[in-house]
Amino acid sequence: MTHNAEDPALTAPVGAPPGAAESEPSRASGTGRVPVGRLMGVDLARGLAVFGMYAAHVGPDPSQGGVTGHLMELAHGRASALFAFLAGFSVMLITGRRTPKTGQAGRQAVAKVVIRALVLLALGTALTMSGTPVEVILAFYGLYFLLVLPLYRLGARPLAVIAAAGALVLPQILYVVQYALPADGADGIWAWPTDADGIVSLLFTGSYPALTWIPFVIAGMAVARLDLAATAVRTRLAITGVSLAVLGYGGSWLALHLVPGALSRLGAGGWGEGGSAASAWWSDTWGYPDGSTPAGLLVASPHSETTLSILASTGVAIAVLAACLAAVDASPRFRRFAGPVIAVGSMSLTAYVLHIIGIRFLGIEELPGSPPHVLVGFAVAVTVFATLWSRFFRRGPLEWLLGRATKVAELVR
């Protein structure tokens, strides 16, 4: 959730107003390329992820059904997957998006990523220990940064291969690990701190276990390596995203209906209210796999930590990013219209933390389950704040503090 101005190649000229680098969306003659400036489409995708997280936390419960329930369900799990995907983008923006930084600049970039990761680990742990009912992603996010950092020099193709291999293999490993863990969970140093996510939770048993969320991050790193100014690349990205989503969700639907007894075993083993196992190919209103049957590996519902779920959510994330990049560059009118959402995305860490503080301040305990006006209130409040703040400051308040914290990396030689 960092601002994309870390990459000098994506920054508008010094002294130019926000978005100046993108003020002329005309295509370069004969190249099929469009100027991307600071890649405002990335900030737009971040902004949508923020609103998706808000919907998942302070929106109506999807299990209520109807149009509202289905709209809320679209955000569950997919918004957090988009955040993880964009985490990979952030790593590359810091370490060199198209070409990895080397020498002293490379060492300083690595130090910046490590410092950011440690700050996010500490901040996420503190928020979780505050007693918030939100399953805070920030500590997991920080761990993702550390785990993928050794890969920052790789190109798009090897990163894509690693992401695909991780999606195919890691969910099965997680299933075995969770089955082998004690029924009452880990204890001792592995569960410390007891009121937050310990190392076992961060890696295996938490809401966003690194073992199965790392493929999202690596996929984001692979996409960040691409020439996103090229129309052909964006087109291939969109096709790839839609194809992965169809493969994940469609593959799950087929598997659940063709594998004998799969639905009945899931219906007996899952937990949750408001949905049947027949919806497990895309929705978590039926519950989640509880490890009691390998049939749980056939679902693609959010947070099910399966191969099909990772493929589907990665596809959605890629398609959303491709659409945001294309829309922002194609139309100055749309760019102005989407400006407030882009502003939210440019300070997504601040927006995320503010909504946790708001939930705590209002005493909201049932997540999700708030009436629609609460969600609207949260969204309007953060949009107004971000829009006004961005008129006077380049970064959000927490983004600025995070940037100050990484200044020590400049001492690395």
C-alpha positions in Angstrom: 0.0 0.0 0.0 2.7 2.4 -0.9 2.7 5.3 -3.3 4.0 4.6 -6.7 6.2 7.7 -6.9 9.1 5.6 -5.7 9.9 4.8 -9.3 11.5 7.8 -10.9 10.5 6.6 -14.4 6.9 6.9 -13.4 7.0 10.4 -11.8 5.8 13.6 -13.3 8.4 16.4 -13.8 9.4 18.2 -10.6 7.1 21.1 -10.0 4.4 19.8 -12.3 0.9 19.5 -10.9 -0.4 16.0 -9.9 -1.1 14.0 -13.1 0.9 16.3 -15.3 2.8 13.4 -16.8 -0.5 12.0 -18.0 -2.1 15.2 -19.1 -1.7 14.2 -22.8 -3.1 10.7 -23.4 -2.4 10.7 -27.1 -0.5 7.7 -28.5 3.1 8.0 -29.6 3.1 7.9 -33.4 3.3 4.4 -34.8 4.3 2.8 -31.5 1.0 1.6 -30.1 2.1 3.0 -26.7 0.4 5.5 -24.4 2.2 7.7 -21.9 1.7 6.3 -18.4 3.2 9.1 -16.2 3.0 7.9 -12.6 0.8 5.0 -13.7 -2.3 6.5 -12.1 -4.2 3.4 -13.1 -2.2 1.6 -10.3 -3.5 4.1 -7.8 -7.0 3.7 -9.2 -6.7 -0.1 -8.6 -5.5 0.6 -5.1 -8.4 2.9 -4.5 -10.9 0.2 -5.7 -9.1 -2.3 -3.4 -9.6 0.1 -0.4 -13.3 0.4 -1.1 -13.5 -3.4 -1.5 -12.0 -3.8 1.9 -14.4 -1.3 3.3 -17.3 -3.3 1.8 -16.0 -6.5 3.2 -15.7 -5.1 6.7 -18.5 -2.4 7.1 -20.8 -3.4 4.4 -24.0 -5.6 4.6 -23.5 -9.3 5.1 -23.4 -11.1 1.7 -25.4 -14.0 3.2 -28.5 -11.8 3.1 -28.6 -12.5 -0.6 -30.2 -10.3 -3.2 -28.5 -7.7 -5.3 -26.8 -6.1 -2.3 -25.6 -9.4 -1.0 -24.1 -10.4 -4.3 -22.4 -7.0 -4.7 -20.8 -7.3 -1.3 -19.7 -10.8 -2.0 -17.7 -9.6 -5.0 -15.5 -7.7 -2.6 -14.9 -10.5 -0.1 -11.4 -11.9 -0.5 -10.9 -10.4 -4.0 -10.1 -6.9 -2.6 -7.5 -8.3 -0.3 -6.1 -10.4 -3.1 -5.8 -7.3 -5.2 -3.9 -5.6 -2.3 -1.5 -8.5 -2.2 -1.1 -8.4 -6.0 -0.3 -4.7 -5.8 2.2 -5.4 -3.0 4.4 -7.1 -5.6 4.0 -4.0 -7.8 5.2 -1.9 -4.8 8.3 -4.0 -4.3 9.3 -3.5 -7.9 8.5 0.3 -7.8 11.0 0.6 -5.0 13.7 -1.7 -6.3 13.4 -0.7 -10.0 10.3 -1.5 -12.0 11.6 -2.3 -15.5 15.3 -2.7 -14.6 16.5 -3.8 -11.1 18.6 -1.2 -9.3 22.2 -2.4 -8.7 25.2 -1.4 -6.7 24.6 1.1 -3.9 21.2 2.1 -5.2 20.2 -1.6 -5.2 21.3 -2.1 -1.7 19.5 1.0 -0.5 16.4 -0.1 -2.3 16.5 -3.5 -0.5 17.0 -1.7 2.8 13.9 0.4 2.1 11.8 -2.7 1.4 13.1 -4.3 4.6 12.3 -1.2 6.7 8.9 -0.9 5.2 8.2 -4.6 5.9 9.2 -4.3 9.5 7.1 -1.1 10.0 4.1 -2.9 8.5 4.7 -6.0 10.7 4.8 -3.7 13.8 1.8 -1.6 12.8 -0.3 -4.6 11.8 0.5 -6.4 15.1 -0.3 -3.2 17.1 -3.7 -2.9 15.3 -4.5 -6.5 15.9 -3.6 -6.3 19.6 -5.9 -3.3 19.9 -8.9 -5.6 19.8 -10.3 -4.6 16.5 -12.7 -7.1 15.0 -10.9 -6.6 11.6 -8.6 -9.4 10.4 -5.8 -6.9 9.8 -3.7 -7.7 6.7 -0.7 -5.4 7.4 1.5 -7.8 9.4 1.0 -10.4 6.6 1.7 -7.7 4.1 5.0 -6.9 5.7 6.0 -10.6 5.7 5.2 -10.9 2.0 7.7 -8.1 1.4 10.4 -10.0 3.2 9.7 -13.3 1.5 9.6 -12.1 -2.1 12.5 -9.7 -1.8 15.2 -12.2 -3.0 13.3 -12.4 -6.3 13.4 -8.7 -7.1 16.1 -9.1 -9.8 14.2 -11.6 -11.9 12.4 -10.8 -15.1 8.7 -11.1 -15.9 8.9 -14.6 -17.3 10.7 -16.4 -14.4 8.5 -14.5 -11.9 5.4 -15.6 -13.7 6.6 -19.2 -13.7 7.3 -19.0 -10.0 3.9 -17.5 -9.3 2.2 -20.3 -11.3 4.2 -23.0 -9.6 3.4 -21.6 -6.2 -0.3 -21.5 -7.1 -0.2 -25.1 -8.1 1.9 -26.5 -5.3 1.6 -24.4 -2.2 -2.1 -24.9 -1.4 -1.5 -28.6 -1.2 1.5 -28.1 1.1 -0.7 -25.8 3.3 -3.4 -28.5 3.5 -0.8 -31.0 4.8 0.7 -28.5 7.2 -2.6 -27.5 8.7 -3.6 -31.1 9.0 -0.4 -31.8 10.9 -0.6 -28.9 13.3 -2.0 -29.5 16.7 -5.8 -29.1 16.9 -5.5 -26.4 19.6 -2.9 -24.5 17.5 0.7 -23.6 18.0 2.0 -22.3 21.3 5.1 -20.8 22.8 7.3 -18.6 20.7 5.5 -19.7 17.6 2.3 -18.1 18.8 3.8 -15.0 20.2 2.3 -12.4 20.6 -0.7 -14.2 21.9 -3.1 -11.4 21.1 -1.9 -11.0 17.5 -0.7 -13.1 14.6 2.4 -15.2 15.5 4.8 -16.8 13.0 2.6 -19.9 12.6 -0.5 -17.7 12.0 1.4 -15.5 9.5 2.7 -18.4 7.6 0.0 -21.1 7.8 -3.2 -20.5 9.8 -4.1 -16.8 9.7 -6.6 -15.1 7.4 -4.0 -14.4 4.8 -1.3 -17.1 5.2 1.9 -16.3 3.4 2.3 -19.8 2.1 -0.7 -19.3 -0.3 -0.8 -15.6 -0.7 2.8 -15.2 -1.9 1.8 -16.2 -5.5 -0.4 -13.1 -5.6 2.6 -10.9 -4.7 5.0 -12.6 -7.2 2.4 -12.3 -9.9 2.2 -8.5 -9.2 6.0 -8.4 -9.5 5.9 -10.1 -12.9 3.3 -7.7 -14.2 5.2 -4.7 -12.9 8.2 -5.8 -15.0 6.1 -5.5 -18.2 6.0 -2.5 -20.6 2.6 -1.3 -19.4 2.7 1.7 -21.8 2.3 -0.7 -24.7 -1.3 -1.3 -25.8 -0.5 -4.9 -26.9 0.8 -5.7 -23.4 -2.3 -4.3 -21.8 -4.5 -6.3 -24.1 -2.6 -9.5 -23.3 -2.9 -8.7 -19.6 -6.6 -8.3 -19.9 -7.0 -11.5 -21.8 -4.8 -13.3 -19.3 -6.7 -12.0 -16.3 -10.1 -13.0 -17.7 -8.7 -16.4 -18.7 -7.3 -17.1 -15.3 -10.6 -16.1 -13.6 -12.6 -18.4 -15.9 -10.1 -21.2 -15.3 -10.3 -20.8 -11.6 -14.1 -20.3 -11.1 -15.1 -22.5 -14.1 -12.7 -25.2 -13.1 -14.1 -25.2 -9.5 -17.7 -25.4 -10.7 -16.9 -28.3 -13.0 -14.9 -30.1 -10.3 -17.6 -29.7 -7.7 -20.3 -31.1 -10.0 -18.2 -33.8 -11.7 -16.3 -35.3 -8.8 -18.6 -37.8 -7.1 -19.7 -36.8 -3.6 -17.7 -33.5 -3.6 -20.7 -31.3 -2.8 -22.1 -33.6 -0.1 -18.8 -33.9 1.7 -18.3 -30.1 1.6 -21.8 -29.6 2.9 -21.1 -31.8 5.8 -17.6 -30.3 6.6 -17.8 -26.6 5.8 -19.1 -24.0 8.3 -21.0 -20.8 7.8 -24.5 -19.6 7.2 -26.6 -18.3 4.3 -25.3 -20.5 1.5 -24.9 -24.0 0.3 -21.8 -25.8 -0.9 -23.0 -25.4 -4.4 -21.9 -21.7 -4.3 -18.4 -22.7 -3.1 -17.0 -22.2 -6.7 -17.1 -18.4 -6.2 -18.7 -17.4 -2.8 -17.7 -17.9 0.8 -21.3 -17.6 2.1 -21.3 -21.4 2.4 -18.4 -21.4 4.8 -14.8 -22.4 4.3 -12.9 -25.7 3.9 -12.1 -27.0 7.4 -9.6 -29.7 6.4 -11.9 -32.6 7.1 -12.0 -33.6 3.4 -9.7 -33.2 0.4 -12.9 -32.0 -1.5 -12.1 -28.6 0.0 -9.2 -28.3 -2.5 -11.8 -28.1 -5.3 -13.5 -24.9 -4.2 -12.5 -21.4 -5.5 -14.2 -19.3 -2.9 -12.2 -16.4 -1.4 -10.0 -17.3 1.5 -10.3 -21.0 0.7 -6.5 -21.1 0.0 -6.8 -23.5 -2.9 -5.1 -23.5 -6.3 -8.3 -22.7 -8.1 -9.0 -19.8 -5.7 -5.5 -18.3 -6.3 -5.9 -18.6 -10.0 -9.3 -17.0 -10.0 -8.4 -14.1 -7.7 -5.1 -13.5 -9.5 -7.1 -13.3 -12.7 -9.5 -10.8 -11.2 -6.6 -8.7 -9.9 -4.9 -8.7 -13.3 -8.1 -7.8 -15.2 -8.9 -5.0 -12.7 -5.4 -3.5 -13.1 -5.5 -3.8 -16.9 -8.9 -2.1 -17.0 -7.7 0.7 -14.7 -4.6 1.4 -16.7 -6.6 1.5 -20.0 -9.4 3.6 -18.6 -7.1 6.3 -17.0 -5.0 6.7 -20.1 -7.9 6.5 -22.6 -10.0 9.4 -21.4 -9.0 12.7 -19.7 -12.7 13.1 -18.7 -12.7 9.7 -16.9 -9.4 10.5 -15.3 -10.9 13.7 -13.8 -14.0 11.7 -12.8 -11.9 9.0 -11.1 -9.6 11.6 -9.4 -11.0 11.1 -5.9 -10.6 7.3 -6.1 -7.1 7.8 -7.4 -6.4 10.1 -4.4 -7.6 7.3 -2.1 -5.4 4.8 -3.8 -2.4 7.1 -3.5 -2.7 6.9 0.3 -4.1 3.4 0.7 -2.2 2.7 3.9 -3.7 5.8 5.5 -7.1 4.9 4.2 -6.9 1.3 5.5 -5.7 2.3 8.9 -8.4 5.1 9.2 -11.2 2.6 8.6 -9.9 0.4 11.3 -9.8 3.4 13.7 -13.3 4.3 12.6 -14.6 0.8 13.3 -13.1 0.9 16.7 -14.4 4.4 17.4 -18.0 3.5 16.4 -17.9 0.3 18.3 -18.8 -1.9 15.3 -18.4 -5.5 16.3 -20.3 -7.4 13.6 -18.2 -7.7 10.5 -19.7 -7.7 8.0 -23.3 -6.8 8.9 -23.6 -3.0 9.0 -26.4 -1.3 7.0 -25.5 0.2 3.6 -25.4 3.8 4.9 -22.4 2.9 7.2 -20.4 1.7 4.2 -21.4 4.8 2.2 -20.4 7.0 5.2 -16.9 5.4 5.4 -16.4 5.7 1.7 -17.4 9.3 1.4 -15.4 10.3 4.5 -12.1 8.8 3.2 -12.7 10.1 -0.3 -13.2 13.7 0.9 -10.2 13.4 3.2 -7.9 12.0 0.5 -9.1 14.5 -2.1 -8.5 17.5 0.1 -5.2 16.2 1.4 -3.8 15.5 -2.0 -4.4 19.1 -3.0 -1.8 20.2 -0.6 0.5 17.2 0.0 2.2 14.7 -2.3 1.7 11.8 0.0 -0.8 10.6 2.6 0.2 11.2 6.3 1.1 7.5 7.0 2.8 7.3 3.6 4.9 10.3 4.5 5.9 8.8 7.9 6.8 5.5 6.2 8.9 7.5 3.7 10.7 9.2 6.6 11.3 5.9 8.3 13.1 4.6 5.2 15.4 7.6 5.0 17.9 5.6 7.1 18.4 3.3 4.1 20.3 6.1 2.5 23.1 5.4 4.9 23.7 2.0 3.3 26.9 2.0 1.2 
